[in-house]
Amino acid sequence: MNTNKSIVKFNSKPTFNESNVYRLSELKPAATKLILEPNTDLIELLKLTLFDLALKQVLIIKKTLRKSHPRDPHLREYVVVETGKNYARYSGNKFEEFFTERIDEESYFQLKVYLREIYKDIPTVNKFKNQIISDLSIKNLFRNDIISSVFSIIKTNTKGNQLKKDFEDYLSYIDDNIGDLINNEPEKVLQILLFLQGNIFLLKNLKFELLESLKLISVESLPNNEYLEDWLWLDFMLDIDFDFSELISDISEMFDSIDEYFDFESSGDWDGDFDFDFD
């Protein structure tokens, strides 16, 4: 554990084990979600992984006008994914390779096609979950008995249940108070974002459009600015000339509607999509 970091504390807070809550600064959101809800479906885990990579600027998700084919005379609006500025230096976990090895710095893809291919590549949801558990070294938080092994049951053990409770208490407190914190203690909200990193996507009540006020805060003035040592994704968020709330609103909208990208029964023409990987 990096003892240089500290938990963002509150004047009034629920009782929790601080060493447990500290894990939120280390775990990627897909792993945190599995601890909170072991029965989480595959699509939700893929969502969290995708947006964590986007937040870290390993990947970029954006709307753009493209031709569906070189001979198509019309430009159409698509949601596309391409590599971000941190792609080349990012050393990810094996479960993230489904996302990072499908793309390179010379290519970009229609998001629907990209996600469909990732979805098809994953053998089973249990194998993907177990890969996350293995990669993040949290096997000791899940049951390892014969019944669980035989029936492929993924369920937290006593230690995992305590961690889950502490996570729930901490995240619920933030969810219940985030509005007041943004209005009255914006510096603390920035510290929370830096502490939670990709786990901010597990918050239910965070209204990203309210975070524009954080642009007026100097990161260097924060008591715990050591959080910046891990990722500098806040550089674009705090850019005065950059509309962070619009970006996050778009990402949140995609987050809410992304299920339809996996709906093979929908009216969408899956075989008619293009990946744009042409000259």
Backbone hydrogen bonds in HBPLUS format (Angstrom, degrees):
<---DONOR---> <-ACCEPTOR-->    atom                        ^
c    i                          cat <-CA-CA->   ^        H-A-AA   ^      H-
h    n   atom  resd res      DA  || num        DHA   H-A  angle D-A-AA Bond
n    s   type  num  typ     dist DA aas  dist angle  dist       angle   num
A0005-LYS N   A0002-ASN O   3.25 MM   3  6.13 167.5  2.26 122.3 125.0     1
A0020-ASN N   A0017-ASN O   3.03 MM   3  5.35 128.9  2.30 104.2 117.7     2
A0021-VAL N   A0017-ASN O   3.06 MM   4  6.42 162.6  2.09 156.4 161.0     3
A0022-TYR N   A0018-GLU O   2.90 MM   4  6.01 147.1  2.01 145.8 154.7     4
A0023-ARG N   A0020-ASN O   2.99 MM   3  5.53 145.9  2.11 110.8 120.0     5
A0024-LEU N   A0021-VAL O   2.99 MM   3  5.73 161.0  2.03 120.2 125.6     6
A0025-SER N   A0022-TYR O   2.91 MM   3  5.72 160.2  1.95 123.6 129.1     7
A0026-GLU N   A0023-ARG O   2.93 MM   3  5.10 152.6  2.00 105.7 114.8     8
A0027-LEU N   A0023-ARG O   2.89 MM   4  6.04 158.7  1.94 167.1 171.8     9
A0031-ALA N   A0028-LYS O   2.94 MM   3  5.55 126.6  2.23 117.9 130.7    10
A0032-THR N   A0028-LYS O   3.08 MM   4  6.38 161.6  2.11 152.6 158.4    11
A0033-LYS N   A0029-PRO O   2.84 MM   4  5.93 158.9  1.89 146.9 152.5    12
A0034-LEU N   A0030-ALA O   3.15 MM   4  6.35 146.9  2.26 135.7 143.8    13
A0035-ILE N   A0031-ALA O   3.10 MM   4  6.44 149.5  2.20 148.2 156.0    14
A0036-LEU N   A0032-THR O   2.96 MM   4  6.27 157.9  2.01 150.3 156.8    15
A0037-GLU N   A0033-LYS O   2.65 MM   4  5.71 161.9  1.68 152.2 158.2    16
A0040-THR N   A0037-GLU O   2.96 MM   3  5.56 158.0  2.01 128.8 129.3    17
A0045-LEU N   A0041-ASP O   3.36 MM   4  6.72 155.8  2.42 147.4 154.1    18
A0046-LEU N   A0042-LEU O   2.91 MM   4  6.21 151.6  1.99 153.8 162.6    19
A0047-LYS N   A0043-ILE O   2.88 MM   4  6.12 155.5  1.94 149.4 156.2    20
A0048-LEU N   A0044-GLU O   3.06 MM   4  6.30 168.2  2.07 150.6 152.4    21
A0049-THR N   A0045-LEU O   3.05 MM   4  6.19 154.0  2.12 140.8 148.1    22
A0050-LEU N   A0046-LEU O   2.86 MM   4  6.00 165.8  1.88 153.0 157.0    23
A0051-PHE N   A0047-LYS O   2.94 MM   4  6.18 169.8  1.95 161.2 162.9    24
A0052-ASP N   A0048-LEU O   2.96 MM   4  5.94 141.0  2.12 136.8 147.2    25
A0053-LEU N   A0049-THR O   3.05 MM   4  6.23 159.1  2.09 148.5 153.4    26
A0054-ALA N   A0050-LEU O   2.97 MM   4  6.26 143.8  2.10 140.1 151.1    27
A0055-LEU N   A0051-PHE O   2.86 MM   4  5.93 154.3  1.93 137.6 144.4    28
A0056-LYS N   A0052-ASP O   3.05 MM   4  6.26 147.4  2.16 141.4 149.8    29
A0058-VAL N   A0053-LEU O   2.90 MM   5  5.22 155.6  1.96 169.8 166.4    30
A0059-LEU N   A0053-LEU O   3.27 MM   6  5.69 157.9  2.32 116.6 118.0    31
A0057-GLN N   A0054-ALA O   2.96 MM   3  4.87 155.1  2.03 101.9 109.0    32
A0086-ASN N   A0057-GLN O   2.99 MM  29  5.57 163.5  2.02 147.8 144.6    33
A0084-GLY N   A0058-VAL O   2.82 MM  26  4.67 165.8  1.84 118.4 115.4    34
A0060-ILE N   A0082-GLU O   2.73 MM  22  5.29 154.8  1.79 158.6 159.3    35
A0082-GLU N   A0060-ILE O   2.99 MM  22  5.29 152.1  2.07 145.0 153.7    36
A0062-LYS N   A0080-VAL O   3.05 MM  18  5.59 160.4  2.09 152.2 158.3    37
A0080-VAL N   A0062-LYS O   2.80 MM  18  5.59 163.5  1.83 172.0 170.2    38
A0064-THR N   A0078-TYR O   2.83 MM  14  5.52 158.4  1.87 159.1 166.4    39
A0078-TYR N   A0064-THR O   2.81 MM  14  5.52 164.7  1.84 164.9 169.2    40
A0066-ARG N   A0076-ARG O   2.86 MM  10  5.45 160.4  1.90 154.5 154.0    41
A0076-ARG N   A0066-ARG O   2.83 MM  10  5.45 167.0  1.85 143.0 146.1    42
A0072-ASP N   A0069-HIS O   2.82 MM   3  5.10 161.6  1.85 118.1 124.5    43
A0111-LEU N   A0079-VAL O   2.79 MM  32  5.67 174.2  1.79 148.1 149.1    44
A0081-VAL N   A0109-PHE O   2.84 MM  28  5.48 155.3  1.90 156.4 164.8    45
A0109-PHE N   A0081-VAL O   3.02 MM  28  5.48 160.7  2.05 154.1 159.3    46
A0087-TYR N   A0084-GLY O   3.14 MM   3  5.41 167.2  2.15 113.9 117.3    47
A0090-TYR N   A0087-TYR O   3.25 MM   3  5.31 160.4  2.29 104.6 110.5    48
A0096-GLU N   A0093-ASN O   3.01 MM   3  5.39 143.0  2.15 107.6 118.5    49
A0097-GLU N   A0094-LYS O   3.02 MM   3  5.22 152.1  2.10 105.4 114.2    50
A0099-PHE N   A0096-GLU O   2.91 MM   3  5.51 146.2  2.02 113.9 122.9    51
A0100-THR N   A0096-GLU O   3.05 MM   4  6.37 163.2  2.08 148.1 153.0    52
A0101-GLU N   A0097-GLU O   2.97 MM   4  5.22 161.6  2.00 132.3 136.5    53
A0107-SER N   A0104-ASP O   3.21 MM   3  5.55 168.4  2.22 114.0 117.6    54
A0114-TYR N   A0110-GLN O   3.00 MM   4  6.19 169.7  2.01 162.2 165.6    55
A0115-LEU N   A0111-LEU O   2.90 MM   4  6.04 167.7  1.92 157.1 159.0    56
A0116-ARG N   A0112-LYS O   2.99 MM   4  6.07 153.7  2.06 141.9 149.9    57
A0117-GLU N   A0113-VAL O   3.02 MM   4  6.22 161.4  2.06 153.8 157.3    58
A0118-ILE N   A0114-TYR O   3.16 MM   4  6.41 154.0  2.23 143.0 150.2    59
A0119-TYR N   A0115-LEU O   2.87 MM   4  6.02 164.7  1.89 151.2 155.6    60
A0120-LYS N   A0116-ARG O   2.97 MM   4  6.22 151.6  2.06 145.4 152.9    61
A0121-ASP N   A0117-GLU O   3.07 MM   4  6.21 138.4  2.25 138.3 148.7    62
A0121-ASP N   A0118-ILE O   3.08 MM   3  5.13 127.1  2.37  96.3 110.4    63
A0128-PHE N   A0124-THR O   3.13 MM   4  6.42 155.6  2.19 147.3 153.9    64
A0129-LYS N   A0125-VAL O   2.90 MM   4  6.14 158.6  1.94 148.3 154.5    65
A0130-ASN N   A0126-ASN O   2.84 MM   4  6.00 163.2  1.86 146.7 151.8    66
A0131-GLN N   A0127-LYS O   2.93 MM   4  6.05 142.4  2.07 138.3 148.3    67
A0132-ILE N   A0128-PHE O   3.05 MM   4  6.37 155.7  2.11 148.1 153.7    68
A0133-ILE N   A0129-LYS O   2.94 MM   4  6.25 164.4  1.96 154.7 159.0    69
A0134-SER N   A0130-ASN O   2.87 MM   4  6.00 155.4  1.93 142.0 148.9    70
A0135-ASP N   A0131-GLN O   2.80 MM   4  5.91 169.0  1.81 152.3 155.9    71
A0136-LEU N   A0132-ILE O   3.00 MM   4  6.07 160.4  2.04 152.8 156.9    72
A0138-ILE N   A0133-ILE O   3.04 MM   5  5.29 174.5  2.05 156.5 158.2    73
A0137-SER N   A0134-SER O   3.13 MM   3  5.09 160.8  2.17 104.6 109.8    74
A0141-LEU N   A0138-ILE O   3.03 MM   3  5.55 163.2  2.06 116.5 120.5    75
A0142-PHE N   A0139-LYS O   3.10 MM   3  5.59 171.0  2.11 119.8 122.1    76
A0157-ASN N   A0141-LEU O   2.93 MM  16  5.71 157.7  1.98 123.8 129.3    77
A0143-ARG N   A0155-LYS O   2.82 MM  12  5.86 169.5  1.83 175.7 172.8    78
A0149-SER N   A0145-ASP O   3.05 MM   4  6.30 154.2  2.12 149.2 156.9    79
A0150-VAL N   A0146-ILE O   2.83 MM   4  6.02 168.3  1.84 161.3 163.8    80
A0151-PHE N   A0147-ILE O   2.99 MM   4  6.01 168.3  2.00 152.1 155.5    81
A0153-ILE N   A0148-SER O   2.81 MM   5  4.51 149.5  1.91 130.3 138.5    82
A0152-SER N   A0149-SER O   3.44 MM   3  5.08 161.3  2.47  94.8  99.9    83
A0161-ASN N   A0157-ASN O   2.76 MM   4  5.98 150.2  1.85 155.0 164.2    84
A0162-GLN N   A0158-THR O   3.13 MM   4  6.42 149.8  2.23 145.4 152.0    85
A0163-LEU N   A0159-LYS O   3.11 MM   4  6.41 158.8  2.16 146.6 152.4    86
A0164-LYS N   A0160-GLY O   2.85 MM   4  6.03 157.7  1.90 147.3 154.0    87
A0165-LYS N   A0161-ASN O   3.00 MM   4  6.23 155.7  2.06 142.4 148.0    88
A0166-ASP N   A0162-GLN O   3.04 MM   4  6.33 160.7  2.08 149.7 154.3    89
A0167-PHE N   A0163-LEU O   2.87 MM   4  6.11 158.5  1.92 153.5 160.0    90
A0168-GLU N   A0164-LYS O   2.86 MM   4  6.06 165.5  1.88 153.7 157.7    91
A0169-ASP N   A0165-LYS O   2.91 MM   4  6.12 160.8  1.95 149.5 154.5    92
A0170-TYR N   A0166-ASP O   3.05 MM   4  6.17 163.7  2.08 146.9 151.0    93
A0171-LEU N   A0167-PHE O   2.88 MM   4  6.00 175.9  1.88 162.1 163.4    94
A0172-SER N   A0168-GLU O   2.83 MM   4  5.69 154.1  1.90 143.3 151.4    95
A0173-TYR N   A0169-ASP O   3.09 MM   4  6.13 150.8  2.18 136.7 144.1    96
A0174-ILE N   A0170-TYR O   3.14 MM   4  6.48 160.5  2.18 148.2 152.9    97
A0175-ASP N   A0171-LEU O   2.88 MM   4  6.11 163.5  1.90 149.1 154.1    98
A0176-ASP N   A0172-SER O   2.87 MM   4  6.03 157.4  1.93 149.2 154.7    99
A0177-ASN N   A0173-TYR O   3.12 MM   4  6.22 132.9  2.35 141.1 152.6   100
A0177-ASN N   A0174-ILE O   3.13 MM   3  5.22 136.0  2.34  99.4 111.6   101
A0178-ILE N   A0174-ILE O   2.79 MM   4  5.41 116.2  2.20 155.5 166.0   102
A0181-LEU N   A0177-ASN O   2.96 MM   4  6.14 158.9  2.01 157.0 163.9   103
A0182-ILE N   A0178-ILE O   2.92 MM   4  6.08 156.3  1.98 149.9 155.0   104
A0183-ASN N   A0179-GLY O   3.20 MM   4  6.45 156.2  2.26 144.9 151.0   105
A0184-ASN N   A0180-ASP O   2.80 MM   4  5.85 156.6  1.85 152.2 159.0   106
A0185-GLU N   A0181-LEU O   2.67 MM   4  4.75 144.9  1.79 124.7 136.3   107
A0188-LYS N   A0185-GLU O   2.94 MM   3  5.42 126.9  2.23 110.4 123.5   108
A0189-VAL N   A0185-GLU O   3.25 MM   4  6.70 147.5  2.37 146.1 155.5   109
A0190-LEU N   A0186-PRO O   3.05 MM   4  6.37 156.8  2.10 150.8 155.9   110
A0191-GLN N   A0187-GLU O   3.06 MM   4  6.37 153.0  2.14 142.6 150.1   111
A0192-ILE N   A0188-LYS O   2.88 MM   4  6.16 150.1  1.97 144.6 153.1   112
A0193-LEU N   A0189-VAL O   2.94 MM   4  6.28 158.1  1.99 152.6 157.3   113
A0194-LEU N   A0190-LEU O   3.00 MM   4  6.23 159.0  2.05 148.5 154.3   114
A0195-PHE N   A0191-GLN O   2.84 MM   4  6.01 146.3  1.95 144.2 154.1   115
A0196-LEU N   A0192-ILE O   2.79 MM   4  5.97 171.4  1.80 160.1 161.4   116
A0197-GLN N   A0193-LEU O   2.86 MM   4  5.56 151.1  1.94 140.5 148.6   117
A0199-ASN N   A0196-LEU O   2.99 MM   3  5.08 155.5  2.06 133.5 128.1   118
A0200-ILE N   A0197-GLN O   3.04 MM   3  6.04 162.6  2.07 132.3 134.0   119
A0201-PHE N   A0198-GLY O   3.25 MM   3  6.17 170.8  2.26 121.9 124.0   120
A0202-LEU N   A0199-ASN O   3.00 MM   3  5.42 163.6  2.03 112.3 117.2   121
A0203-LEU N   A0200-ILE O   3.10 MM   3  5.44 161.5  2.13 109.1 115.0   122
A0210-LEU N   A0207-LYS O   2.92 MM   3  5.68 157.5  1.97 122.4 129.2   123
A0211-LEU N   A0208-PHE O   3.03 MM   3  5.43 163.6  2.06 114.0 119.3   124
A0214-LEU N   A0211-LEU O   2.91 MM   3  5.49 153.7  1.98 116.4 124.4   125
A0215-LYS N   A0212-GLU O   3.09 MM   3  5.81 165.0  2.11 119.5 124.0   126
A0216-LEU N   A0213-SER O   3.21 MM   3  5.93 163.9  2.24 116.7 121.0   127
A0217-ILE N   A0214-LEU O   3.04 MM   3  5.38 165.7  2.06 113.7 117.7   128
A0221-SER N   A0218-SER O   3.06 MM   3  5.40 147.7  2.16 105.7 115.3   129
A0222-LEU N   A0219-VAL O   3.05 MM   3  5.56 163.6  2.07 115.8 121.1   130
A0227-TYR N   A0224-ASN O   3.34 MM   3  6.49 167.8  2.35 129.6 129.5   131
A0228-LEU N   A0225-ASN O   3.15 MM   3  5.85 161.7  2.19 116.3 120.7   132
A0229-GLU N   A0226-GLU O   3.00 MM   3  5.52 164.9  2.02 115.1 120.1   133
A0230-ASP N   A0227-TYR O   3.34 MM   3  6.16 157.2  2.40 119.3 122.3   134
A0235-ASP N   A0232-LEU O   3.12 MM   3  5.81 169.2  2.13 119.0 122.4   135
A0238-LEU N   A0234-LEU O   2.88 MM   4  5.92 152.8  1.96 152.7 156.5   136
A0239-ASP N   A0236-PHE O   3.42 MM   3  5.15 160.1  2.46  94.8 100.4   137
A0242-PHE N   A0239-ASP O   3.00 MM   3  5.24 163.8  2.03 113.5 118.2   138
A0244-PHE N   A0242-PHE O   3.05 MM   2  5.76 123.1  2.39 108.8  92.9   139
A0247-LEU N   A0243-ASP O   3.26 MM   4  6.60 161.3  2.30 149.5 154.3   140
A0248-ILE N   A0244-PHE O   2.89 MM   4  6.16 172.8  1.89 163.1 164.2   141
A0249-SER N   A0245-SER O   2.83 MM   4  5.85 149.3  1.92 139.8 149.1   142
A0250-ASP N   A0246-GLU O   2.95 MM   4  6.16 155.2  2.01 145.9 152.0   143
A0251-ILE N   A0247-LEU O   2.88 MM   4  6.21 160.2  1.92 151.6 157.7   144
A0252-SER N   A0248-ILE O   2.72 MM   4  5.86 158.9  1.76 147.9 154.2   145
A0253-GLU N   A0249-SER O   2.87 MM   4  6.04 152.2  1.94 143.0 150.7   146
A0254-MET N   A0250-ASP O   2.95 MM   4  6.23 156.8  2.00 148.2 154.3   147
A0255-PHE N   A0251-ILE O   2.77 MM   4  6.00 151.4  1.85 145.9 155.2   148
A0256-ASP N   A0252-SER O   2.93 MM   4  6.21 149.2  2.03 145.7 152.6   149
A0257-SER N   A0253-GLU O   3.04 MM   4  6.24 140.6  2.20 141.0 151.8   150
A0257-SER N   A0254-MET O   3.16 MM   3  5.07 123.5  2.49  91.8 106.4   151
A0258-ILE N   A0254-MET O   2.75 MM   4  5.37 119.6  2.11 150.3 159.4   152
A0260-GLU N   A0257-SER O   3.21 MM   3  6.19 152.2  2.29 127.0 130.3   153
A0261-TYR N   A0258-ILE O   2.92 MM   3  5.40 147.3  2.03 111.8 121.6   154
A0262-PHE N   A0259-ASP O   2.93 MM   3  5.52 152.5  2.01 114.6 122.8   155
A0263-ASP N   A0260-GLU O   3.16 MM   3  4.86 160.5  2.20  97.3 103.2   156
A0266-SER N   A0263-ASP O   3.14 MM   3  5.43 165.7  2.16 110.0 114.2   157
A0272-GLY N   A0269-ASP O   3.08 MM   3  5.26 147.4  2.19 102.7 112.8   158
A0273-ASP N   A0270-TRP O   3.36 MM   3  5.73 172.9  2.37 113.6 114.9   159
A0278-PHE N   A0276-PHE O   2.78 MM   2  5.54 138.1  1.96 103.5  91.7   160
